[in-house]
Amino acid sequence: MCIRDSAGVVSDTTGAVIAGAKVDIVNMSTAAAYNTKTTSVGVFRFEDVALGEYTITVTSPGFKTALTKGVLVQIGTVSSITITLQTGAASEQVTVNSEGPTIETDSSDIGGVISEKQIVDLPLALGGVCLLYTSRCV
């Protein structure tokens, strides 16, 4: 199982950070759930999270519940999320779909997901990966 990190900051519409907000993440494929609270500076972090697509729910008294769907946790990256809570009753909910590309802002590392076909097609000095796995190559 590949493990990565997910982190972020929770603030209100004025930009003030929200301490003690409850943050829950759920893997959309496996339903694995994790939870934490924001620190005194509004930061949260989930370590050792399985790769996949997640839904993040943030709640805090005096604010509407924020729901962010489609957050990708990928190998070689720290998924960084900024969540803004709107003032309102806790029974109200704001849903955000996270469908844009993941941008690594915490380091200068570059990473990506490589398919099996890309690995097999790699040009190697000894004739490619097919020599290593001759039963799988045509």
C-alpha positions in Angstrom: 0.0 0.0 0.0 1.4 3.4 -1.0 1.1 6.1 1.7 1.2 9.9 1.3 0.3 13.0 3.2 -2.6 15.5 3.0 -2.5 18.9 4.7 -4.2 22.2 4.6 -5.4 25.3 6.3 -8.9 26.3 7.4 -9.9 30.0 7.4 -13.0 32.2 7.3 -14.1 34.5 4.5 -11.9 37.4 6.0 -8.8 35.2 5.9 -8.7 34.7 9.7 -7.6 31.1 10.6 -10.0 28.8 12.4 -8.5 26.9 15.3 -10.1 23.7 16.6 -12.2 23.0 13.4 -13.0 19.3 13.0 -11.6 17.9 9.7 -12.7 14.5 8.4 -11.5 12.8 5.2 -13.0 9.7 3.6 -11.5 7.7 0.8 -14.2 7.6 -1.9 -13.2 4.1 -3.1 -12.6 2.3 0.2 -14.6 4.4 2.7 -11.5 4.5 4.9 -12.0 7.5 7.3 -9.6 9.7 9.1 -10.2 12.8 11.4 -8.3 15.5 13.2 -8.7 19.1 14.4 -6.9 22.2 13.1 -4.1 23.6 15.2 -4.1 27.1 16.8 -2.9 28.5 13.4 -5.7 26.7 11.5 -3.5 24.0 10.0 -4.4 20.3 9.7 -2.4 17.4 8.5 -3.1 13.7 7.8 0.0 11.5 7.6 0.1 7.9 6.3 -3.0 8.2 4.1 -3.6 5.7 1.3 -3.5 6.9 -2.3 -6.8 7.7 -3.8 -9.6 10.2 -4.1 -11.0 11.8 -0.9 -13.9 13.8 0.3 -13.0 16.4 3.1 -15.6 17.7 5.5 -14.8 20.6 7.8 -17.1 21.7 10.7 -16.7 24.4 13.3 -19.3 26.1 15.6 -20.8 29.2 14.0 -19.9 28.2 10.5 -21.5 26.3 7.6 -20.1 22.8 7.0 -17.6 22.8 4.1 -17.5 19.7 1.9 -14.7 19.3 -0.6 -15.0 16.4 -3.1 -12.5 14.8 -5.4 -9.2 15.6 -3.5 -6.5 13.5 -5.0 -3.7 12.0 -2.8 -0.9 10.8 -5.1 2.5 9.4 -4.7 5.4 11.9 -4.4 3.1 14.8 -3.4 1.6 16.4 -0.3 -2.0 17.2 -1.2 -2.4 20.8 0.0 -5.9 22.1 0.5 -7.2 25.6 1.5 -10.7 25.5 2.9 -12.7 28.7 3.6 -15.7 28.4 6.0 -18.6 30.7 5.6 -20.5 32.2 8.6 -23.8 30.5 9.2 -25.7 27.7 10.9 -24.0 24.4 11.2 -26.9 22.7 9.5 -26.0 24.6 6.3 -23.5 23.1 4.0 -21.2 24.4 1.2 -19.9 21.8 -1.3 -16.8 22.3 -3.4 -15.7 19.9 -6.2 -11.9 19.6 -6.4 -11.4 18.7 -10.1 -8.4 20.9 -10.9 -4.9 19.6 -11.2 -2.9 19.1 -8.0 -0.1 21.6 -7.6 2.8 20.9 -5.3 3.4 24.1 -3.4 5.3 22.5 -0.4 8.4 21.4 -2.3 10.0 21.6 -5.7 9.6 17.8 -6.3 8.0 16.7 -9.5 6.1 13.4 -9.6 3.4 11.6 -11.4 1.7 8.3 -12.0 3.3 5.9 -14.6 1.2 3.3 -16.3 2.4 -0.3 -16.9 2.5 0.4 -20.7 4.8 3.4 -20.1 7.2 1.2 -18.1 7.2 -1.6 -20.7 7.8 1.0 -23.5 10.9 2.5 -21.7 14.0 2.4 -23.9 16.7 0.6 -22.0 20.3 0.0 -23.1 19.7 -3.8 -23.3 16.6 -3.7 -25.4 13.8 -2.5 -23.1 11.9 -3.9 -20.2 10.4 -6.6 -22.4 13.7 -8.6 -22.0 13.0 -8.7 -18.2 9.4 -9.8 -18.7 9.4 -11.8 -22.0 6.2 -13.7 -21.2 4.2 -10.4 -20.9 5.6 -8.6 -24.1 4.3 -9.3 -27.6 
